[in-house]
Amino acid sequence: MSAPSPHFWAGPLRYMRWAAREKPAYFYSCIIGAAGPLTLFTVPPALKASGYERAPPIPMTYPVPTGPRKTLTGYDD
């Protein structure tokens, strides 16, 4: 008979070693899932410290001229 699976709160490191061996898909998916929120707080300060600047936003509309429109001549049909 094999040993019972360890409980997480009794020994977290022992449980993580067990889970990495016995259930690697669940274990590594939790590790990757936990890395997402961590990158939210670590990547932007690291980019700022390395001198990265964001590009200016792309204009969503064409700028309309402020003066009066010129009337076209010479293109009558």
All heavy atoms as a GROMACS GRO file, in nm:
protein
  598
    1MET      N    1   0.084  -0.117   0.000
    1MET     CA    2   0.000   0.000   0.000
    1MET      C    3   0.089   0.125   0.000
    1MET      O    4   0.188   0.131   0.070
    1MET     CB    5  -0.089  -0.005   0.123
    1MET     CG    6  -0.184   0.108   0.134
    1MET     SD    7  -0.297   0.074   0.269
    1MET     CE    8  -0.439   0.147   0.203
    2SER      N    9   0.054   0.222  -0.080
    2SER     CA   10   0.136   0.342  -0.089
    2SER      C   11   0.102   0.438   0.024
    2SER      O   12  -0.002   0.429   0.088
    2SER     CB   13   0.113   0.411  -0.224
    2SER     OG   14  -0.020   0.457  -0.231
    3ALA      N   15   0.191   0.532   0.045
    3ALA     CA   16   0.171   0.630   0.151
    3ALA      C   17   0.059   0.726   0.113
    3ALA      O   18   0.036   0.752  -0.006
    3ALA     CB   19   0.300   0.709   0.172
    4PRO      N   20  -0.015   0.775   0.211
    4PRO     CA   21  -0.123   0.869   0.179
    4PRO      C   22  -0.066   1.000   0.125
    4PRO      O   23   0.045   1.039   0.156
    4PRO     CB   24  -0.194   0.890   0.312
    4PRO     CG   25  -0.092   0.856   0.415
    4PRO     CD   26  -0.004   0.751   0.353
    5SER      N   27  -0.146   1.067   0.043
    5SER     CA   28  -0.100   1.194  -0.013
    5SER      C   29  -0.091   1.299   0.098
    5SER      O   30  -0.176   1.303   0.186
    5SER     CB   31  -0.195   1.242  -0.123
    5SER     OG   32  -0.322   1.265  -0.068
    6PRO      N   33   0.013   1.380   0.098
    6PRO     CA   34   0.029   1.480   0.204
    6PRO      C   35  -0.074   1.592   0.191
    6PRO      O   36  -0.123   1.621   0.083
    6PRO     CB   37   0.170   1.533   0.182
    6PRO     CG   38   0.200   1.503   0.040
    6PRO     CD   39   0.122   1.381   0.004
    7HIS      N   40  -0.108   1.651   0.303
    7HIS     CA   41  -0.201   1.763   0.304
    7HIS      C   42  -0.122   1.892   0.292
    7HIS      O   43  -0.014   1.907   0.348
    7HIS     CB   44  -0.284   1.764   0.433
    7HIS     CG   45  -0.369   1.642   0.447
    7HIS    ND1   46  -0.482   1.622   0.371
    7HIS    CD2   47  -0.358   1.531   0.525
    7HIS    CE1   48  -0.537   1.507   0.402
    7HIS    NE2   49  -0.462   1.449   0.495
    8PHE      N   50  -0.178   1.989   0.220
    8PHE     CA   51  -0.104   2.112   0.188
    8PHE      C   52  -0.065   2.189   0.314
    8PHE      O   53   0.049   2.231   0.330
    8PHE     CB   54  -0.186   2.201   0.095
    8PHE     CG   55  -0.117   2.330   0.061
    8PHE    CD1   56  -0.016   2.331  -0.032
    8PHE    CD2   57  -0.151   2.448   0.124
    8PHE    CE1   58   0.049   2.449  -0.064
    8PHE    CE2   59  -0.087   2.566   0.092
    8PHE     CZ   60   0.013   2.566  -0.001
    9TRP      N   61  -0.158   2.210   0.407
    9TRP     CA   62  -0.130   2.297   0.522
    9TRP      C   63  -0.039   2.230   0.624
    9TRP      O   64   0.023   2.298   0.706
    9TRP     CB   65  -0.259   2.343   0.588
    9TRP     CG   66  -0.342   2.423   0.495
    9TRP    CD1   67  -0.462   2.389   0.442
    9TRP    CD2   68  -0.310   2.550   0.438
    9TRP    NE1   69  -0.507   2.486   0.357
    9TRP    CE2   70  -0.416   2.587   0.353
    9TRP    CE3   71  -0.202   2.638   0.450
    9TRP    CZ2   72  -0.417   2.705   0.282
    9TRP    CZ3   73  -0.204   2.756   0.378
    9TRP    CH2   74  -0.310   2.789   0.296
   10ALA      N   75  -0.026   2.099   0.619
   10ALA     CA   76   0.064   2.030   0.712
   10ALA      C   77   0.210   2.052   0.673
   10ALA      O   78   0.296   2.064   0.759
   10ALA     CB   79   0.031   1.882   0.715
   11GLY      N   80   0.237   2.057   0.544
   11GLY     CA   81   0.374   2.077   0.497
   11GLY      C   82   0.372   2.123   0.353
   11GLY      O   83   0.371   2.039   0.263
   12PRO      N   84   0.367   2.254   0.327
   12PRO     CA   85   0.349   2.302   0.189
   12PRO      C   86   0.460   2.260   0.093
   12PRO      O   87   0.433   2.223  -0.020
   12PRO     CB   88   0.345   2.454   0.204
   12PRO     CG   89   0.338   2.484   0.347
   12PRO     CD   90   0.370   2.361   0.423
   13LEU      N   91   0.586   2.264   0.137
   13LEU     CA   92   0.694   2.226   0.046
   13LEU      C   93   0.688   2.078   0.012
   13LEU      O   94   0.711   2.038  -0.102
   13LEU     CB   95   0.829   2.262   0.107
   13LEU     CG   96   0.854   2.412   0.124
   13LEU    CD1   97   0.986   2.437   0.191
   13LEU    CD2   98   0.848   2.481  -0.011
   14ARG      N   99   0.658   1.997   0.112
   14ARG     CA  100   0.646   1.852   0.088
   14ARG      C  101   0.529   1.824  -0.006
   14ARG      O  102   0.540   1.741  -0.097
   14ARG     CB  103   0.624   1.783   0.222
   14ARG     CG  104   0.621   1.636   0.213
   14ARG     CD  105   0.619   1.575   0.352
   14ARG     NE  106   0.552   1.447   0.344
   14ARG     CZ  107   0.470   1.400   0.434
   14ARG    NH1  108   0.444   1.470   0.542
   14ARG    NH2  109   0.412   1.284   0.417
   15TYR      N  110   0.418   1.897   0.012
   15TYR     CA  111   0.303   1.878  -0.076
   15TYR      C  112   0.336   1.921  -0.219
   15TYR      O  113   0.297   1.854  -0.314
   15TYR     CB  114   0.184   1.960  -0.024
   15TYR     CG  115   0.063   1.947  -0.113
   15TYR    CD1  116  -0.021   1.836  -0.102
   15TYR    CD2  117   0.034   2.042  -0.209
   15TYR    CE1  118  -0.131   1.822  -0.184
   15TYR    CE2  119  -0.076   2.030  -0.292
   15TYR     CZ  120  -0.158   1.919  -0.279
   15TYR     OH  121  -0.266   1.906  -0.360
   16MET      N  122   0.410   2.032  -0.235
   16MET     CA  123   0.444   2.077  -0.371
   16MET      C  124   0.538   1.978  -0.439
   16MET      O  125   0.525   1.954  -0.559
   16MET     CB  126   0.504   2.217  -0.366
   16MET     CG  127   0.398   2.323  -0.337
   16MET     SD  128   0.454   2.490  -0.362
   16MET     CE  129   0.542   2.519  -0.211
   17ARG      N  130   0.631   1.918  -0.364
   17ARG     CA  131   0.717   1.815  -0.423
   17ARG      C  132   0.634   1.695  -0.466
   17ARG      O  133   0.655   1.640  -0.574
   17ARG     CB  134   0.823   1.771  -0.322
   17ARG     CG  135   0.940   1.864  -0.315
   17ARG     CD  136   1.060   1.805  -0.244
   17ARG     NE  137   1.035   1.688  -0.164
   17ARG     CZ  138   1.057   1.678  -0.033
   17ARG    NH1  139   1.104   1.781   0.033
   17ARG    NH2  140   1.034   1.567   0.030
   18TRP      N  141   0.540   1.655  -0.383
   18TRP     CA  142   0.453   1.543  -0.417
   18TRP      C  143   0.368   1.574  -0.539
   18TRP      O  144   0.355   1.492  -0.630
   18TRP     CB  145   0.363   1.509  -0.296
   18TRP     CG  146   0.261   1.406  -0.328
   18TRP    CD1  147   0.278   1.270  -0.326
   18TRP    CD2  148   0.127   1.428  -0.369
   18TRP    NE1  149   0.163   1.207  -0.362
   18TRP    CE2  150   0.067   1.303  -0.389
   18TRP    CE3  151   0.050   1.542  -0.391
   18TRP    CZ2  152  -0.064   1.287  -0.430
   18TRP    CZ3  153  -0.081   1.527  -0.431
   18TRP    CH2  154  -0.137   1.402  -0.450
   19ALA      N  155   0.309   1.693  -0.542
   19ALA     CA  156   0.222   1.731  -0.654
   19ALA      C  157   0.301   1.742  -0.784
   19ALA      O  158   0.250   1.708  -0.891
   19ALA     CB  159   0.152   1.864  -0.623
   20ALA      N  160   0.425   1.790  -0.778
   20ALA     CA  161   0.507   1.800  -0.899
   20ALA      C  162   0.536   1.662  -0.957
   20ALA      O  163   0.547   1.647  -1.078
   20ALA     CB  164   0.637   1.873  -0.869
   21ARG      N  165   0.548   1.561  -0.870
   21ARG     CA  166   0.573   1.425  -0.919
   21ARG      C  167   0.446   1.354  -0.961
   21ARG      O  168   0.441   1.292  -1.067
   21ARG     CB  169   0.641   1.341  -0.810
   21ARG     CG  170   0.786   1.366  -0.792
   21ARG     CD  171   0.847   1.260  -0.702
   21ARG     NE  172   0.770   1.236  -0.581
   21ARG     CZ  173   0.791   1.294  -0.463
   21ARG    NH1  174   0.888   1.381  -0.451
   21ARG    NH2  175   0.716   1.264  -0.359
   22GLU      N  176   0.342   1.363  -0.880
   22GLU     CA  177   0.223   1.283  -0.902
   22GLU      C  178   0.120   1.348  -0.994
   22GLU      O  179   0.048   1.278  -1.064
   22GLU     CB  180   0.157   1.252  -0.767
   22GLU     CG  181   0.245   1.173  -0.672
   22GLU     CD  182   0.276   1.034  -0.725
   22GLU    OE1  183   0.189   0.974  -0.789
   22GLU    OE2  184   0.389   0.987  -0.700
   23LYS      N  185   0.110   1.479  -0.991
   23LYS     CA  186   0.012   1.551  -1.073
   23LYS      C  187   0.078   1.672  -1.138
   23LYS      O  188   0.048   1.787  -1.105
   23LYS     CB  189  -0.106   1.595  -0.986
   23LYS     CG  190  -0.177   1.478  -0.920
   23LYS     CD  191  -0.293   1.525  -0.838
   23LYS     CE  192  -0.356   1.405  -0.773
   23LYS     NZ  193  -0.496   1.396  -0.797
   24PRO      N  194   0.170   1.648  -1.232
   24PRO     CA  195   0.248   1.761  -1.287
   24PRO      C  196   0.163   1.859  -1.367
   24PRO      O  197   0.192   1.979  -1.364
   24PRO     CB  198   0.352   1.693  -1.375
   24PRO     CG  199   0.296   1.559  -1.405
   24PRO     CD  200   0.211   1.521  -1.289
   25ALA      N  201   0.060   1.814  -1.435
   25ALA     CA  202  -0.021   1.907  -1.515
   25ALA      C  203  -0.091   2.008  -1.425
   25ALA      O  204  -0.091   2.129  -1.454
   25ALA     CB  205  -0.123   1.831  -1.598
   26TYR      N  206  -0.149   1.961  -1.316
   26TYR     CA  207  -0.215   2.052  -1.223
   26TYR      C  208  -0.115   2.145  -1.155
   26TYR      O  209  -0.138   2.264  -1.139
   26TYR     CB  210  -0.291   1.974  -1.115
   26TYR     CG  211  -0.408   1.896  -1.168
   26TYR    CD1  212  -0.432   1.767  -1.123
   26TYR    CD2  213  -0.494   1.949  -1.262
   26TYR    CE1  214  -0.539   1.694  -1.170
   26TYR    CE2  215  -0.601   1.876  -1.310
   26TYR     CZ  216  -0.623   1.750  -1.264
   26TYR     OH  217  -0.729   1.678  -1.311
   27PHE      N  218  -0.002   2.088  -1.113
   27PHE     CA  219   0.099   2.165  -1.042
   27PHE      C  220   0.153   2.278  -1.128
   27PHE      O  221   0.154   2.395  -1.086
   27PHE     CB  222   0.212   2.072  -0.998
   27PHE     CG  223   0.326   2.144  -0.930
   27PHE    CD1  224   0.312   2.190  -0.802
   27PHE    CD2  225   0.446   2.164  -0.997
   27PHE    CE1  226   0.416   2.256  -0.739
   27PHE    CE2  227   0.550   2.229  -0.936
   27PHE     CZ  228   0.535   2.275  -0.806
   28TYR      N  229   0.198   2.246  -1.250
   28TYR     CA  230   0.258   2.350  -1.333
   28TYR      C  231   0.155   2.448  -1.389
   28TYR      O  232   0.187   2.564  -1.413
   28TYR     CB  233   0.342   2.287  -1.444
   28TYR     CG  234   0.469   2.227  -1.388
   28TYR    CD1  235   0.487   2.090  -1.382
   28TYR    CD2  236   0.568   2.308  -1.336
   28TYR    CE1  237   0.601   2.035  -1.328
   28TYR    CE2  238   0.683   2.255  -1.281
   28TYR     CZ  239   0.700   2.118  -1.278
   28TYR     OH  240   0.812   2.065  -1.222
   29SER      N  241   0.030   2.405  -1.406
   29SER     CA  242  -0.071   2.501  -1.448
   29SER      C  243  -0.100   2.601  -1.336
   29SER      O  244  -0.124   2.719  -1.362
   29SER     CB  245  -0.199   2.430  -1.490
   29SER     OG  246  -0.259   2.364  -1.381
   30CYS      N  247  -0.093   2.558  -1.212
   30CYS     CA  248  -0.108   2.652  -1.099
   30CYS      C  249   0.011   2.747  -1.090
   30CYS      O  250  -0.007   2.866  -1.061
   30CYS     CB  251  -0.124   2.576  -0.968
   30CYS     SG  252  -0.282   2.490  -0.954
   31ILE      N  253   0.130   2.697  -1.117
   31ILE     CA  254   0.249   2.783  -1.115
   31ILE      C  255   0.240   2.888  -1.225
   31ILE      O  256   0.263   3.008  -1.201
   31ILE     CB  257   0.377   2.699  -1.134
   31ILE    CG1  258   0.395   2.602  -1.017
   31ILE    CG2  259   0.499   2.786  -1.151
   31ILE    CD1  260   0.420   2.667  -0.885
   32ILE      N  261   0.203   2.849  -1.345
   32ILE     CA  262   0.190   2.945  -1.456
   32ILE      C  263   0.076   3.042  -1.429
   32ILE      O  264   0.088   3.163  -1.456
   32ILE     CB  265   0.171   2.869  -1.589
   32ILE    CG1  266   0.299   2.794  -1.625
   32ILE    CG2  267   0.131   2.965  -1.700
   32ILE    CD1  268   0.283   2.699  -1.740
   33GLY      N  269  -0.034   2.994  -1.374
   33GLY     CA  270  -0.146   3.081  -1.341
   33GLY      C  271  -0.111   3.182  -1.234
   33GLY      O  272  -0.157   3.296  -1.237
   34ALA      N  273  -0.029   3.145  -1.138
   34ALA     CA  274   0.013   3.238  -1.033
   34ALA      C  275   0.115   3.339  -1.085
   34ALA      O  276   0.129   3.448  -1.029
   34ALA     CB  277   0.072   3.161  -0.916
   35ALA      N  278   0.186   3.304  -1.191
   35ALA     CA  279   0.287   3.396  -1.246
   35ALA      C  280   0.222   3.513  -1.318
   35ALA      O  281   0.284   3.619  -1.330
   35ALA     CB  282   0.379   3.320  -1.341
   36GLY      N  283   0.099   3.499  -1.366
   36GLY     CA  284   0.033   3.608  -1.439
   36GLY      C  285   0.016   3.733  -1.356
   36GLY      O  286   0.061   3.841  -1.395
   37PRO      N  287  -0.050   3.726  -1.241
   37PRO     CA  288  -0.064   3.847  -1.159
   37PRO      C  289   0.069   3.902  -1.109
   37PRO      O  290   0.083   4.022  -1.090
   37PRO     CB  291  -0.152   3.802  -1.042
   37PRO     CG  292  -0.225   3.685  -1.093
   37PRO     CD  293  -0.133   3.618  -1.191
   38LEU      N  294   0.167   3.815  -1.088
   38LEU     CA  295   0.297   3.864  -1.044
   38LEU      C  296   0.364   3.951  -1.150
   38LEU      O  297   0.429   4.050  -1.118
   38LEU     CB  298   0.389   3.747  -1.007
   38LEU     CG  299   0.350   3.670  -0.883
   38LEU    CD1  300   0.444   3.552  -0.863
   38LEU    CD2  301   0.351   3.759  -0.762
   39THR      N  302   0.347   3.913  -1.277
   39THR     CA  303   0.407   3.994  -1.383
   39THR      C  304   0.341   4.130  -1.394
   39THR      O  305   0.404   4.226  -1.440
   39THR     CB  306   0.398   3.923  -1.519
   39THR    OG1  307   0.261   3.898  -1.549
   39THR    CG2  308   0.475   3.793  -1.519
   40LEU      N  309   0.217   4.142  -1.350
   40LEU     CA  310   0.147   4.270  -1.352
   40LEU      C  311   0.218   4.372  -1.265
   40LEU      O  312   0.220   4.492  -1.297
   40LEU     CB  313   0.002   4.250  -1.305
   40LEU     CG  314  -0.088   4.372  -1.304
   40LEU    CD1  315  -0.112   4.420  -1.446
   40LEU    CD2  316  -0.218   4.340  -1.236
   41PHE      N  317   0.279   4.327  -1.156
   41PHE     CA  318   0.346   4.418  -1.064
   41PHE      C  319   0.496   4.425  -1.085
   41PHE      O  320   0.560   4.514  -1.030
   41PHE     CB  321   0.317   4.376  -0.920
   41PHE     CG  322   0.171   4.384  -0.886
   41PHE    CD1  323   0.096   4.269  -0.869
   41PHE    CD2  324   0.108   4.506  -0.874
   41PHE    CE1  325  -0.038   4.276  -0.839
   41PHE    CE2  326  -0.027   4.514  -0.845
   41PHE     CZ  327  -0.100   4.399  -0.826
   42THR      N  328   0.555   4.335  -1.161
   42THR     CA  329   0.700   4.336  -1.176
   42THR      C  330   0.748   4.387  -1.312
   42THR      O  331   0.852   4.451  -1.319
   42THR     CB  332   0.757   4.195  -1.154
   42THR    OG1  333   0.695   4.105  -1.244
   42THR    CG2  334   0.735   4.148  -1.013
   43VAL      N  335   0.674   4.362  -1.419
   43VAL     CA  336   0.721   4.399  -1.552
   43VAL      C  337   0.718   4.550  -1.576
   43VAL      O  338   0.818   4.606  -1.624
   43VAL     CB  339   0.644   4.321  -1.661
   43VAL    CG1  340   0.674   4.375  -1.799
   43VAL    CG2  341   0.678   4.174  -1.654
   44PRO      N  342   0.609   4.623  -1.548
   44PRO     CA  343   0.611   4.767  -1.576
   44PRO      C  344   0.722   4.844  -1.504
   44PRO      O  345   0.789   4.926  -1.566
   44PRO     CB  346   0.472   4.814  -1.532
   44PRO     CG  347   0.386   4.695  -1.549
   44PRO     CD  348   0.474   4.579  -1.512
   45PRO      N  349   0.748   4.820  -1.374
   45PRO     CA  350   0.861   4.890  -1.312
   45PRO      C  351   0.996   4.852  -1.373
   45PRO      O  352   1.085   4.936  -1.385
   45PRO     CB  353   0.854   4.850  -1.165
   45PRO     CG  354   0.715   4.807  -1.142
   45PRO     CD  355   0.670   4.750  -1.272
   46ALA      N  356   1.010   4.727  -1.412
   46ALA     CA  357   1.136   4.684  -1.474
   46ALA      C  358   1.155   4.752  -1.609
   46ALA      O  359   1.267   4.793  -1.644
   46ALA     CB  360   1.138   4.533  -1.490
   47LEU      N  361   1.048   4.765  -1.688
   47LEU     CA  362   1.058   4.833  -1.816
   47LEU      C  363   1.092   4.981  -1.797
   47LEU      O  364   1.173   5.038  -1.870
   47LEU     CB  365   0.928   4.820  -1.895
   47LEU     CG  366   0.898   4.681  -1.951
   47LEU    CD1  367   0.761   4.681  -2.016
   47LEU    CD2  368   1.004   4.640  -2.051
   48LYS      N  369   1.029   5.043  -1.698
   48LYS     CA  370   1.056   5.185  -1.671
   48LYS      C  371   1.200   5.206  -1.625
   48LYS      O  372   1.265   5.302  -1.665
   48LYS     CB  373   0.958   5.236  -1.565
   48LYS     CG  374   0.964   5.384  -1.545
   48LYS     CD  375   0.855   5.430  -1.450
   48LYS     CE  376   0.859   5.580  -1.436
   48LYS     NZ  377   0.755   5.629  -1.346
   49ALA      N  378   1.251   5.114  -1.545
   49ALA     CA  379   1.389   5.124  -1.497
   49ALA      C  380   1.489   5.105  -1.610
   49ALA      O  381   1.599   5.162  -1.607
   49ALA     CB  382   1.414   5.020  -1.388
   50SER      N  383   1.452   5.028  -1.712
   50SER     CA  384   1.544   5.005  -1.824
   50SER      C  385   1.534   5.113  -1.931
   50SER      O  386   1.605   5.106  -2.031
   50SER     CB  387   1.519   4.867  -1.886
   50SER     OG  388   1.392   4.864  -1.945
   51GLY      N  389   1.445   5.213  -1.913
   51GLY     CA  390   1.438   5.325  -2.006
   51GLY      C  391   1.333   5.311  -2.114
   51GLY      O  392   1.330   5.391  -2.207
   52TYR      N  393   1.247   5.213  -2.105
   52TYR     CA  394   1.143   5.193  -2.206
   52TYR      C  395   1.035   5.299  -2.191
   52TYR      O  396   0.990   5.329  -2.081
   52TYR     CB  397   1.082   5.054  -2.190
   52TYR     CG  398   0.966   5.028  -2.282
   52TYR    CD1  399   0.986   4.998  -2.415
   52TYR    CD2  400   0.835   5.033  -2.235
   52TYR    CE1  401   0.879   4.972  -2.499
   52TYR    CE2  402   0.728   5.008  -2.318
   52TYR     CZ  403   0.751   4.979  -2.450
   52TYR     OH  404   0.645   4.956  -2.534
   53GLU      N  405   0.995   5.359  -2.302
   53GLU     CA  406   0.886   5.456  -2.303
   53GLU      C  407   0.778   5.406  -2.397
   53GLU      O  408   0.807   5.357  -2.506
   53GLU     CB  409   0.935   5.593  -2.348
   53GLU     CG  410   1.030   5.658  -2.251
   53GLU     CD  411   1.073   5.796  -2.298
   53GLU    OE1  412   1.012   5.848  -2.393
   53GLU    OE2  413   1.168   5.849  -2.240
   54ARG      N  414   0.653   5.421  -2.356
   54ARG     CA  415   0.542   5.377  -2.440
   54ARG      C  416   0.528   5.469  -2.560
   54ARG      O  417   0.554   5.589  -2.552
   54ARG     CB  418   0.413   5.378  -2.361
   54ARG     CG  419   0.412   5.273  -2.250
   54ARG     CD  420   0.278   5.269  -2.186
   54ARG     NE  421   0.179   5.228  -2.284
   54ARG     CZ  422   0.099   5.126  -2.271
   54ARG    NH1  423   0.104   5.055  -2.163
   54ARG    NH2  424   0.011   5.095  -2.364
   55ALA      N  425   0.483   5.414  -2.671
   55ALA     CA  426   0.459   5.492  -2.792
   55ALA      C  427   0.334   5.579  -2.771
   55ALA      O  428   0.244   5.541  -2.698
   55ALA     CB  429   0.438   5.400  -2.910
   56PRO      N  430   0.330   5.696  -2.835
   56PRO     CA  431   0.209   5.777  -2.823
   56PRO      C  432   0.091   5.705  -2.886
   56PRO      O  433   0.107   5.628  -2.980
   56PRO     CB  434   0.242   5.906  -2.898
   56PRO     CG  435   0.358   5.872  -2.985
   56PRO     CD  436   0.431   5.759  -2.918
   57PRO      N  437  -0.030   5.728  -2.835
   57PRO     CA  438  -0.145   5.656  -2.889
   57PRO      C  439  -0.173   5.696  -3.033
   57PRO      O  440  -0.151   5.809  -3.075
   57PRO     CB  441  -0.260   5.698  -2.797
   57PRO     CG  442  -0.215   5.823  -2.731
   57PRO     CD  443  -0.066   5.817  -2.726
   58ILE      N  444  -0.224   5.600  -3.109
   58ILE     CA  445  -0.258   5.623  -3.249
   58ILE      C  446  -0.386   5.705  -3.255
   58ILE      O  447  -0.482   5.674  -3.184
   58ILE     CB  448  -0.278   5.488  -3.321
   58ILE    CG1  449  -0.147   5.409  -3.319
   58ILE    CG2  450  -0.326   5.509  -3.463
   58ILE    CD1  451  -0.161   5.269  -3.369
   59PRO      N  452  -0.392   5.811  -3.340
   59PRO     CA  453  -0.516   5.889  -3.348
   59PRO      C  454  -0.631   5.804  -3.403
   59PRO      O  455  -0.613   5.727  -3.497
   59PRO     CB  456  -0.482   6.002  -3.446
   59PRO     CG  457  -0.337   5.996  -3.469
   59PRO     CD  458  -0.286   5.866  -3.422
   60MET      N  459  -0.746   5.819  -3.345
   60MET     CA  460  -0.861   5.741  -3.387
   60MET      C  461  -0.946   5.815  -3.490
   60MET      O  462  -1.032   5.755  -3.552
   60MET     CB  463  -0.948   5.706  -3.266
   60MET     CG  464  -0.872   5.623  -3.161
   60MET     SD  465  -0.802   5.471  -3.226
   60MET     CE  466  -0.948   5.372  -3.238
   61THR      N  467  -0.925   5.945  -3.509
   61THR     CA  468  -0.998   6.024  -3.608
   61THR      C  469  -0.901   6.111  -3.684
   61THR      O  470  -0.789   6.135  -3.641
   61THR     CB  471  -1.104   6.114  -3.542
   61THR    OG1  472  -1.037   6.205  -3.455
   61THR    CG2  473  -1.205   6.033  -3.463
   62TYR      N  474  -0.946   6.160  -3.798
   62TYR     CA  475  -0.864   6.250  -3.877
   62TYR      C  476  -0.883   6.391  -3.822
   62TYR      O  477  -0.995   6.434  -3.797
   62TYR     CB  478  -0.908   6.243  -4.024
   62TYR     CG  479  -0.822   6.328  -4.115
   62TYR    CD1  480  -0.699   6.284  -4.156
   62TYR    CD2  481  -0.865   6.453  -4.157
   62TYR    CE1  482  -0.620   6.361  -4.238
   62TYR    CE2  483  -0.787   6.531  -4.239
   62TYR     CZ  484  -0.664   6.483  -4.279
   62TYR     OH  485  -0.586   6.561  -4.360
   63PRO      N  486  -0.775   6.468  -3.802
   63PRO     CA  487  -0.792   6.603  -3.749
   63PRO      C  488  -0.861   6.694  -3.851
   63PRO      O  489  -0.819   6.706  -3.964
   63PRO     CB  490  -0.651   6.650  -3.720
   63PRO     CG  491  -0.562   6.563  -3.802
   63PRO     CD  492  -0.635   6.433  -3.821
   64VAL      N  493  -0.969   6.758  -3.811
   64VAL     CA  494  -1.046   6.846  -3.898
   64VAL      C  495  -0.981   6.984  -3.894
   64VAL      O  496  -0.953   7.037  -3.786
   64VAL     CB  497  -1.193   6.853  -3.851
   64VAL    CG1  498  -1.273   6.947  -3.937
   64VAL    CG2  499  -1.253   6.715  -3.852
   65PRO      N  500  -0.956   7.048  -4.011
   65PRO     CA  501  -0.898   7.182  -4.012
   65PRO      C  502  -0.993   7.283  -3.947
   65PRO      O  503  -1.114   7.272  -3.956
   65PRO     CB  504  -0.877   7.214  -4.160
   65PRO     CG  505  -0.922   7.097  -4.237
   65PRO     CD  506  -0.971   6.993  -4.145
   66THR      N  507  -0.935   7.385  -3.885
   66THR     CA  508  -1.016   7.481  -3.812
   66THR      C  509  -1.062   7.599  -3.898
   66THR      O  510  -1.154   7.669  -3.860
   66THR     CB  511  -0.937   7.536  -3.693
   66THR    OG1  512  -0.814   7.590  -3.741
   66THR    CG2  513  -0.908   7.426  -3.593
   67GLY      N  514  -1.001   7.624  -4.010
   67GLY     CA  515  -1.037   7.741  -4.093
   67GLY      C  516  -1.153   7.713  -4.187
   67GLY      O  517  -1.204   7.601  -4.194
   68PRO      N  518  -1.195   7.816  -4.262
   68PRO     CA  519  -1.304   7.795  -4.359
   68PRO      C  520  -1.254   7.711  -4.477
   68PRO      O  521  -1.137   7.714  -4.513
   68PRO     CB  522  -1.340   7.936  -4.403
   68PRO     CG  523  -1.218   8.017  -4.378
   68PRO     CD  524  -1.150   7.955  -4.258
   69ARG      N  525  -1.343   7.637  -4.540
   69ARG     CA  526  -1.306   7.552  -4.652
   69ARG      C  527  -1.293   7.636  -4.779
   69ARG      O  528  -1.369   7.730  -4.801
   69ARG     CB  529  -1.411   7.445  -4.674
   69ARG     CG  530  -1.418   7.348  -4.560
   69ARG     CD  531  -1.513   7.238  -4.593
   69ARG     NE  532  -1.449   7.113  -4.556
   69ARG     CZ  533  -1.501   6.995  -4.578
   69ARG    NH1  534  -1.617   6.986  -4.640
   69ARG    NH2  535  -1.439   6.887  -4.541
   70LYS      N  536  -1.200   7.597  -4.861
   70LYS     CA  537  -1.181   7.665  -4.989
   70LYS      C  538  -1.277   7.604  -5.091
   70LYS      O  539  -1.294   7.483  -5.096
   70LYS     CB  540  -1.038   7.648  -5.038
   70LYS     CG  541  -0.935   7.709  -4.945
   70LYS     CD  542  -0.797   7.682  -4.997
   70LYS     CE  543  -0.693   7.733  -4.899
   70LYS     NZ  544  -0.558   7.697  -4.937
   71THR      N  545  -1.338   7.687  -5.172
   71THR     CA  546  -1.425   7.636  -5.277
   71THR      C  547  -1.341   7.600  -5.398
   71THR      O  548  -1.253   7.677  -5.440
   71THR     CB  549  -1.532   7.740  -5.316
   71THR    OG1  550  -1.466   7.859  -5.354
   71THR    CG2  551  -1.623   7.768  -5.198
   72LEU      N  552  -1.365   7.485  -5.453
   72LEU     CA  553  -1.290   7.440  -5.569
   72LEU      C  554  -1.346   7.502  -5.696
   72LEU      O  555  -1.467   7.517  -5.711
   72LEU     CB  556  -1.295   7.287  -5.578
   72LEU     CG  557  -1.231   7.211  -5.463
   72LEU    CD1  558  -1.253   7.062  -5.480
   72LEU    CD2  559  -1.083   7.241  -5.455
   73THR      N  560  -1.258   7.534  -5.790
   73THR     CA  561  -1.299   7.587  -5.921
   73THR      C  562  -1.226   7.511  -6.028
   73THR      O  563  -1.114   7.461  -6.006
   73THR     CB  564  -1.269   7.737  -5.931
   73THR    OG1  565  -1.127   7.755  -5.912
   73THR    CG2  566  -1.344   7.816  -5.828
   74GLY      N  567  -1.287   7.502  -6.144
   74GLY     CA  568  -1.221   7.440  -6.257
   74GLY      C  569  -1.250   7.293  -6.271
   74GLY      O  570  -1.194   7.228  -6.359
   75TYR      N  571  -1.335   7.238  -6.192
   75TYR     CA  572  -1.368   7.096  -6.203
   75TYR      C  573  -1.514   7.075  -6.235
   75TYR      O  574  -1.573   6.975  -6.198
   75TYR     CB  575  -1.333   7.023  -6.072
   75TYR     CG  576  -1.186   7.022  -6.042
   75TYR    CD1  577  -1.130   7.109  -5.950
   75TYR    CD2  578  -1.102   6.932  -6.107
   75TYR    CE1  579  -0.996   7.109  -5.924
   75TYR    CE2  580  -0.967   6.931  -6.081
   75TYR     CZ  581  -0.913   7.018  -5.989
   75TYR     OH  582  -0.781   7.017  -5.962
   76ASP      N  583  -1.577   7.169  -6.300
   76ASP     CA  584  -1.718   7.159  -6.332
   76ASP      C  585  -1.740   7.058  -6.445
   76ASP      O  586  -1.665   7.053  -6.541
   76ASP     CB  587  -1.775   7.294  -6.374
   76ASP     CG  588  -1.769   7.394  -6.262
   76ASP    OD1  589  -1.775   7.350  -6.146
   76ASP    OD2  590  -1.756   7.515  -6.288
   77ASP      N  591  -1.847   6.985  -6.438
   77ASP     CA  592  -1.882   6.890  -6.545
   77ASP      C  593  -1.991   6.945  -6.630
   77ASP      O  594  -2.084   7.002  -6.595
   77ASP     CB  595  -1.927   6.756  -6.487
   77ASP     CG  596  -1.807   6.676  -6.443
   77ASP    OD1  597  -1.696   6.702  -6.488
   77ASP    OD2  598  -1.827   6.583  -6.361
   0.00000   0.00000   0.00000
